[in-house]
Amino acid sequence: MTTAHVIKSLTLETYPAWLALAQKHNGVWGGCWCSYFHGDTETTIKRDHDGPTFKRRLIEEGVAHAALVFDGDAAIAWCEYGSPAELPNIYHRKQYDAEERRPGPWRITCFFVDRDHRRRGVAREALDGALDLIAQAGGGEVVSFPNELAPGKRTSSSFLHNGTRAMFEKAGFAFERHIGKSKTVMRRTIPPAAGIHSQESETFGR
């Protein structure tokens, strides 16, 4: 894994770098603009805005989170994370909700890596960066939905928008169950960063 990169959170200050990465790839995943998993808010309706504007408004409202991997001044990857309320539109949601017994306060839903930096461990950097930011926000249980790959089968990067089971296992996540044909539910508890109170106890009433 490379160590020359810097992790920054998605803010209005880093939004232009995020936007440049998304624009370089025609809006990402066929024009998703990293908005698929988001829902509407009280003041922002997704269908009323183009992708970049919708994302910027969510950042302004404090309901869009991501760890951005920077190479110099350029963002080369992201890992999207947030609360279930921020990111409700997961795949196989009906099955997940029916089987969920202890929903966590955080979920990770999306990765994207610049095509010029793939297969170099950058997605793992983004994942570790997201977990660090979650720790700084008070920590808590993190749930994600990576794909489990069939041995020897080549898979398009768009299919792996949430990473792989193997990557999450290496990052300390435990496999819990399958949902759909190839997605998994994986979980890890992140302790709060030093000097930070637990968000689970303060924000989620646990």
C-alpha positions in Angstrom: 0.0 0.0 0.0 1.2 3.5 -0.8 1.7 5.9 2.1 2.2 9.2 0.2 -1.5 10.2 0.3 -3.4 12.4 2.7 -7.0 11.8 4.0 -9.4 14.7 4.2 -13.0 14.8 5.0 -15.6 15.9 2.5 -16.4 19.6 3.3 -17.2 22.7 1.3 -13.5 23.3 1.2 -12.7 19.9 -0.3 -15.8 19.8 -2.5 -14.1 21.2 -5.6 -11.5 18.4 -5.5 -14.3 15.9 -5.1 -16.2 17.5 -8.0 -13.1 17.4 -10.2 -12.7 13.6 -9.6 -16.4 13.0 -10.3 -16.3 15.1 -13.5 -13.2 13.3 -14.7 -15.3 10.1 -14.7 -18.5 11.6 -16.2 -20.3 11.8 -12.9 -19.2 8.3 -11.8 -21.3 5.1 -12.2 -23.2 6.5 -15.2 -23.9 9.9 -13.6 -24.6 9.0 -10.0 -22.4 11.8 -8.5 -22.2 9.7 -5.4 -25.8 10.5 -4.6 -27.6 7.1 -5.1 -27.6 6.1 -1.4 -28.8 9.5 -0.2 -32.4 10.3 0.4 -34.2 13.7 0.3 -33.9 16.0 3.3 -36.5 18.5 4.6 -35.0 21.2 2.5 -33.4 19.4 -0.4 -35.3 17.1 -2.8 -33.0 15.0 -5.1 -35.0 15.3 -8.2 -35.0 19.1 -8.0 -31.2 19.4 -8.5 -28.5 18.1 -10.7 -26.0 15.7 -9.1 -23.3 18.2 -8.1 -25.7 20.7 -6.7 -27.6 18.0 -4.7 -24.3 16.8 -3.2 -23.1 20.3 -2.3 -26.4 21.1 -0.6 -26.1 17.9 1.5 -22.6 19.0 2.5 -24.0 22.4 3.5 -26.6 20.6 5.6 -24.1 18.4 7.3 -25.6 15.2 6.0 -22.9 14.0 3.4 -19.7 12.4 4.7 -16.8 10.9 2.9 -13.1 10.3 3.4 -11.2 11.7 0.4 -7.8 10.4 -0.5 -5.6 13.2 -1.8 -2.5 12.9 -4.0 -1.1 16.4 -3.7 -4.0 18.8 -4.5 -6.1 16.2 -6.3 -8.6 13.9 -4.8 -8.1 10.4 -6.2 -10.6 8.3 -4.2 -13.4 8.5 -1.7 -15.2 6.3 0.8 -18.7 7.4 1.5 -20.0 6.9 5.1 -22.8 8.3 7.3 -25.8 7.4 9.4 -28.6 5.2 8.1 -30.8 8.3 8.0 -28.2 10.0 5.7 -27.8 6.9 3.5 -31.1 5.0 3.5 -31.1 3.6 -0.1 -29.0 0.5 0.3 -29.4 -2.5 -2.1 -31.6 -5.2 -0.8 -32.9 -2.9 1.9 -36.1 -4.8 2.5 -34.2 -8.0 3.3 -31.6 -6.2 5.3 -34.2 -4.4 7.4 -36.2 -7.6 8.0 -33.2 -9.4 9.3 -31.4 -6.6 11.2 -31.4 -7.1 14.9 -29.0 -4.4 16.0 -28.6 -1.5 13.5 -25.4 0.4 13.9 -25.1 4.2 13.9 -22.8 4.2 10.9 -22.8 2.6 7.5 -20.3 2.6 4.6 -22.0 2.5 1.2 -19.7 3.6 -1.6 -16.1 3.7 -2.9 -14.6 5.3 -5.9 -11.0 5.3 -7.1 -9.6 7.4 -10.0 -9.0 5.1 -13.0 -5.3 6.2 -13.0 -4.8 5.0 -9.4 -6.6 1.6 -9.2 -5.1 -1.7 -8.0 -2.7 0.2 -5.7 -4.4 -0.2 -2.4 -6.1 3.2 -2.6 -9.6 1.9 -1.8 -8.2 0.4 1.5 -6.7 3.8 2.3 -10.1 5.4 1.8 -11.7 2.8 4.1 -9.1 3.3 6.8 -9.6 7.0 6.4 -13.4 6.7 6.9 -12.9 4.6 10.0 -10.5 7.2 11.4 -13.1 10.0 10.8 -15.8 7.9 12.4 -13.5 7.5 15.5 -13.1 11.3 15.6 -16.8 11.7 15.4 -17.3 9.4 18.5 -16.9 5.9 17.0 -19.6 3.2 17.2 -20.7 0.2 15.2 -20.1 0.4 11.5 -22.1 -1.7 9.1 -21.2 -2.2 5.4 -22.3 -4.3 2.4 -19.3 -5.4 0.4 -19.6 -7.9 -2.4 -18.3 -11.5 -2.1 -16.5 -12.5 -5.3 -16.7 -15.9 -6.8 -13.2 -17.4 -7.0 -11.6 -16.6 -10.3 -14.4 -14.5 -11.6 -13.6 -11.1 -13.1 -16.0 -8.4 -12.0 -16.4 -4.8 -13.2 -15.5 -2.0 -10.9 -19.0 -0.7 -11.0 -20.3 -3.9 -9.5 -17.7 -3.4 -6.6 -18.9 0.1 -5.6 -18.9 -1.1 -2.0 -15.6 -3.0 -2.1 -15.1 -6.6 -1.4 -15.6 -8.9 1.6 -11.8 -9.7 1.5 -10.9 -6.0 1.9 -13.3 -5.5 4.8 -12.1 -8.7 6.5 -8.5 -7.4 6.3 -9.7 -4.1 7.9 -11.1 -6.0 10.9 -14.8 -6.4 9.9 -16.7 -9.5 10.8 -18.9 -11.3 8.3 -22.5 -11.5 9.5 -24.7 -12.7 6.6 -25.5 -12.5 2.9 -28.2 -10.3 1.4 -29.2 -10.6 -2.2 -27.1 -12.8 -4.5 -23.6 -11.6 -3.7 -23.7 -8.8 -1.1 -22.8 -9.3 2.5 -23.5 -7.6 5.8 -20.2 -6.9 7.7 -19.7 -5.2 11.0 -17.0 -3.6 13.1 -17.1 -1.5 16.3 -14.8 1.6 16.1 -13.8 3.0 19.5 -13.8 6.8 19.8 -10.6 8.6 19.2 -8.6 9.6 22.3 -10.4 12.4 24.1 -13.6 12.0 22.2 -16.8 10.8 23.9 -18.7 7.9 22.3 -21.3 9.1 19.8 -23.4 6.0 20.4 -24.0 7.0 24.0 -24.5 10.7 23.3 -26.2 10.8 20.0 -28.0 7.5 19.7 -29.0 7.1 23.3 -27.2 3.8 23.8 
